[in-house]
Every structure is written in structure tokens, then in C-alpha cells.
Amino acid sequence: MEALPSLITPNTIVIAGAGIAGVATARALSLVGVDDFVVLERSSKPRAEGTSIGLWTNAWRALDALGVGDELRESWPRMHGVELFDSRGKKLREIAIDDCTGAPHEVRGVGRAALVRALADKIPKGKMAFGCTVVSARDVSSESGGGGGGGGVEIEVEGLASPLRCRALVAADGARSTLVQKAIAASSPSSSSSASASSSALLKPLRYVGYTAYRGIASFPEGEVPLILPRDRFRVHFGAGVRAGIVPLGLHAGGVPGMSGEQGEAPAGPSLERGPKEALFYWFTCQNDPRGDETRVTDVGEMRADAARAVSSWDLPATGVEVLQNASADATWSRAAISDRWLESGRSYGTGAITAAGDAAHPMTPNAGQGGCVGLEDAVELARALRAEGDLAGPLREVEARRATRARRVQVKSFAIGFGGQLDLPFFPAFRDLLLSSVYPIEEFLDLADYDCGGL
């Protein structure tokens, strides 16, 4: 913490948060020739939380632009199909990935920690500081002389007696981030009244959508995988107010890749051959939950009991859900109250040289599997704007408006998928299953992945 003032100068671009969007933005900046940046992460060490993430075609295009796509492909197998089942284990529909709209597609499940590690390991040494929480930011471009010079943003870091001046701030500290909101509130009418008006969507609170997700990673010794589980297919089961998903993650040695180690160490994965290989499966359940998003459940025993209750009426041997939950170590379990906050298409959401990326900008439900993917797109497109010379406000507002249009489309479709999947009215589950097995346009499942953020 004492060395932080020497890391941040009036020309530094500060990224708050070392999650997917944060480290991806840092990597993108290094690729476009921006050397004066730093990532500030509130945690005391690199993040190792989280389970897995589905990365679709649009994400792989971004990862290729970031120079880590091939490295990740070596460890995480490609999926070739999507399967829809009911709660009794009856198959409703299936489709090959490359029969979906916008084909050819690339779909893989990847460990979240491994993704963050792969990106963080490409960031130059000394560009990440841990145990540093940015608590507020303010556009002070009018005080620094305007014209796009350095020092147009003032940030306060927890534990520092005095604020620091930097060139720009990218808030990438998650869905509950308030940095941009505080910056808008602190902006004077003379400096950014238009920014305040255009950013009203980001001032809205998170909206709890009515259901909770439990997630985990199950592990089986190589050759001992239950036959009921898919091998190269993404599978979803639908019940009454409950859904479950299964994503095969391939064979890995030494546990869940990326769950340990520091920046700069060799990535954890199959190439290390640290012991017998195990077959990993990411799974989730989504269940209607009236308790809202204020309820915090941290006890894994309680999580296990709650998740088991939600599927207790299912044909568990036929779905494989119970065996997955039982084969998941406590450390891989997590619970999340699902929330979102929709942006307005074509409307920017930052102020001055302060912007946001990933969930800090556009939290969305996980139903379309696009949250992290869109965050990776953000990183690539923001880096192109942040390499501009002079005033950054114009380039940032332009890219925000474009990103808002993109994110809004994903947010709306993701919400609609979840709404239909969780609706628990009399006779509706049977009607939904009939639609899924017949007229539902399953070939459009990957239409949101047909997007290219461009190169660097």
C-alpha cells in the first residue's frame, strides 16, 4: 500500500478489479501499447474463487485478440452439442453446435480461475496491486486544465490519507460496483451534466430476478465417470421452478486448474501432470427463492441441503444431478442470488475519463451464458478507446454507447430465457416441455455468440 502512490501518476490508467473484465482490460492495454496502467484488486491475493464459465464463439474471438485463446484450448475440450431434458431424464431436444445460427461456433467450458490466471500471467510484472480497494472516483478534468491531459480523474483508495490523480479509471469490480455512480453524483453540472443524464441507467439498483443459483465442480477418477453424464454436450434439465445444467470440462491432473498459484507462475493444468487425471464437470441449479438477494448463505452444508431439496422430486438417477452434487468438493460450491440491471441501448454510462467494464457496467442473468463473454468484448473495445491521445471522454462515450446496445440485447434475451425456465404455474412446465421438444427454435440458441469485437 505504501508504494501505491509511486505506481499511479497523472498519466496512469487505473483498473479497479482483477476479475475477468479487469485483467482482460489490462492485457488489452498492454497489447495496444499503453504501458502506464495498474490493476487494483481489493483481495489480498489473486482471485481463485468461482467455478466455471461457458465461453462461446464471441469470447474466443476476444481471447484470440488477447493472445490467450490457444493456450486455453489446450486444456479445455470443445463441446459439440446442446441437449435439453426434463426432470425425469427424458430428452426433449438436441442439436449440434454447428447447426446453430451463425455457425461455425466454438463452445467450451473453462474454469474461471484458470481464465483469470491465463490473462493475468500475460500482464507485465508490477502492474497488479492486491489489497487495494478503490472506494470513490471523481472527474476533475476541469480542475486539471481540460484538454485531455493527465490527472483528469481523482480516486480515493482505502487506507491512503490523500486521493490520487490518474488519467482514467475503469471500474471492473463486479455487479455491486458503485464507482461510476459515485463519480456521476460527484460531477458538477458544468463539467458533465450530459454525462449524468446519459448515465441514468447505471444509477438504478440491481434487480433480483427471483431465483438463486448453486454451482459446483464435480470430479471423478479417469475411467469412472457415470454413464449418465454427457461427454461433449452441454445439457440442461427443466423442472417446475428449477433448472439444472451440466458442462463437461475434460480431464485434468491435480484438481481444478487455476485454483492456486500466483501471477507469473506456470499455469495449473493438465500439462503439469501433477497426479492422476480426473474428469471434471461443472454443474448448476437455478431454483425459485423468495428470500431475495439480501440472504447470504456461506455454510456449504446448508448449500448442499438447499440444492438437494430443490431437485428432490426429480428422477435423480436419470438426471445425474445428485451424483454431481455429491462428487463436488466443498471448496467448489457457491451460491448466488441472480440479479441484473439493464442498460439503455445506445446510451453511454460513464463520465469524463471514468468508465466501467464487465458486470460493473452491465450485470446480467447467466441464462444465455454470456456475462463473462461480453466482459471480454468490453476489454478489447475499451482498450482501443483508451489508447487515444488527448481527451478520453469522447472515445469512451462512443464505445460505451456501442457496448450498451450490445449488452442490452444480451440482457433482455438472457432474462427471457430465465423467465421461461423458472415459471412455475400450474400446467406450464408440461406446456414448456412440449414447446422445447417441438417448435422452440433451438437453432437460435447461439445467435448472441455471433459477434466479433475485432482485433487489437
ABEGO torsion letter per residue (X at the ends): XAAAAAABBAABBBBBEABAAAAAAAAAAAAAGBABBBBBBABABBBABEBBBBBBAAAAAAAAAAGAAAAAAAABBBBABBBBBBAAGBBABBBBAAABBGOBBBBBBBBAAAAAAAAAAABBBGABBBGBBBABBBBAAAAAGEGGBBGABBBBBBGBABBBBBABBBBAAEAABAAAAAAAAABBAAAAAAAAAAAAAAABBBBBAGBBBBBBBBBBBBGABBAABBAABBBBBBBBGBBBBBBBAEBBBGEBBGABEBBGBBBBEAAAGAEBBBBBBBBBBBBBBAAEAABBBABAAAAAAAAAAAAAABBAAAAGAAAAAAABBAAABBBBBBBBBBBBBGBBABBEABBBBEAAABBBBAAAGAAAAAAAAAAAAAAAAAABBEBAAAAAAAAAAAAAAAAAAAAAAAAAAAAAAABBBBGAAAAAAAAAABABBAAAAAAAABBBAEBX
